[in-house]
Amino acid sequence: MSPFEFFFSFYGLLLGLSVAVLATGAARAFKHRRTRPVGWLTPLLAVFVALDISTFWEAAWVNYRNLPVSYGLLVGGLVVAVVYFIAAALVFPDDSDAPAPLDDHFWANRRATLLLLILANLLGVAGQMAVNLTRENGAGLATAYAINMGIYVVLIGCAAWTRRRWLFALTIGAHTLLYLYIAVVSILRPPPV
């Protein structure tokens, strides 16, 4: 096992737990759909969080695979992954929560969830910029990361602070479509190995 494989197994396990908590919440919501109305806000948020985690996971692979593994890299990965886990855990209510429509839980937790995602992405982009500044075309990569992060913060920040369903749907929906577009393009035109 290479040092990066060691790091990535740890990091991937932690991010995988975030996806597992989302899947568990979705299964629980589907199971109790007759007594606790699901609506569309929570599922949209769950899809966005899952895609955000996937995007972040892929970015870690691309940016960190040639780095020497250090304790600092493990701790940085731990911090980001724990922030993601907490955000994912807030998307769906626990079994111990009082039965209520998922929309009620959504409005109580969406801001914290989205602000945690912004924090995780800011931490990740800071690490990616630090790594890429020393590489060829590092300034160009840093500029691209900064622009992408600006778009992310505007859309997700707006979704975090709005009380309007249509604006939440527009901002999170737009970013979800962007993630899906990137996924389709990466399948149709995979990057060189």
N, C-alpha and C positions, 0 to 999 in steps of 0.2 A: 504494500500500500504506500503510495507516494504521500508526501506531507500534505499536498493539496487535497488528495482524496480523504485523508484523515480529517482535515478541517471541514471539507464539504459534507462528509457523513454526519458530523456533529451539527453543522448549520442546517443541512437538509432535514435532519430528524426534527429539529426544533421548528422549522417552518412547516414541515409535514404535520406536526401536531396542531398547528393553526388551521390547516385545511381539514384535519380530522374533527376539530371542534366545530367548524362550520358545517361539515357533513352531518355530524351528530345532531346539531341544532335543526338543520333542515329536515332530517328524518323525524325528529321529535315533533316538529311543527306539522309535517304531513300526517303523522300518526294521530295528532290531536286536532286536525282541521275541522272536525264537526263541532267541537266544544270551544275552540279558540280560533276565530276567523284569521286566515293568513293574510289576506290583502295582497298588495303588489309591492309596497315600499320595502319591507324586510327582504323578500326574495331578490329584489334589484340590488339592495345593499350587499347581500350575501354574495351575489355573482360578482359584483365589483370588487369586494374584498378578496375573493378567491383569485380573480384575475390579477389583482395588484400583487398578491403574494407570488403568483407564478412569474410575473414580470420581474419582480425583485430577485427571485431565485435565479432566473436566467441571467440577470445583470451581474449577480455575484459570480456566476460561473465565468462569464466573459471577462470581467475585470480583475478577478483575484486568482485565476488559475495558474498564473506564472509567478505569483508572489511566494516568497519563503514564508512558511507558517510560523507564527509567533504567538506567544501568549496574548499579546495585545490584539491580534487579529481574532483570536478565539473570543476574547471578552467583547470586542466590538460586535462580532456576529451574535453573541449571546444577547447583548443589549437590544439590538435590532429585532432579533427573533422573538424575544420576550414582549417587546412592544407590539409586534404583530399578533402574538398569541392573545394578549389582553384585548386588543381591538377585535379579533375574531370571536373571542368569548362573549363580547358584549352584543353581538349581532342578534342572537336568539336568546329568549329567556330560558332560565333553568327550570327543571321540574319543580323546584322548591318555590318558584315565584307564583304569586296568586294568578289563577287563570284570568286572562284578559285578552282582548284582540291584539294580534301582533303589532298593529299600527300604534297602539298605546306604548308598547315596549320600544318600538322604533323611535318615536318622538322623544322618549326619555333618554335614549342611549346613542342616537345617531351622531350628535355633535362630538361626544367623547370618542366614539369609534373613528370618525373621520379625522379628528385632530390627532389621534394616535397614528393614523396612517400617514398624515403629513409629517409628523415627527420621524417616523421610521424612514420615510423617503428622504427627508432632509439629512438625516444621519448617513444614509446610504450614499447619497449624492456627494456628501462631503468626503466620504471615504473614496468614492470613485474618482473624484476630482484630484485628491491627493495622489492616488495611484497613477492616474493618467497624465498628470502634469510632467512627469519625468519621461514619458514615452514620446515617440515621434508624433508630431501633430497634436501634442498635449494641449496646447492652448485652444485649438479648434474643438477638440473633444470636450474640454471644460466649458467652452461657450455653448456647445450643443446641449450639454447636461444642464447648464444654467437656464437656457431657454425652455427646455422640456420641464424642468422643475417649476419655472414660473407659470407655465400653462397649467401644470398639475395643481399648484397652490391656488391659483385663481378659481379653477373649476371645483376642486374639492373643498376649498375654503368657503366658496359660495354655497355649496351643498350643505356644509356643516352649519352655516348660520341662518339659512333661510327657513321660514315656516310655511312656505308655499310648496305644495306638492308638485306643481307643474315645473317650478324652477329646480327642485331637487331632481325630478325625472330628466329634465333637460341637461343639467350639468353632469350628473352621474351617468346618465344614458349616453351622453356624448363621449365621455371618457371610456365607458365600457365598449362602445363601438370602435373607438380608437384602438383599444387593446385587442379586440377581435380582428380588426383590420390588420394589425401587426402580426397576429397569429397566422392569419390566412396567407399573407405575403411571405412569411417565413417558411411556410409549407411549400408554397408554389416556387419560391426562389430561395432555397436554403443558402446560408452563408458558406463560403468555402471552408473545407476542413483543414 
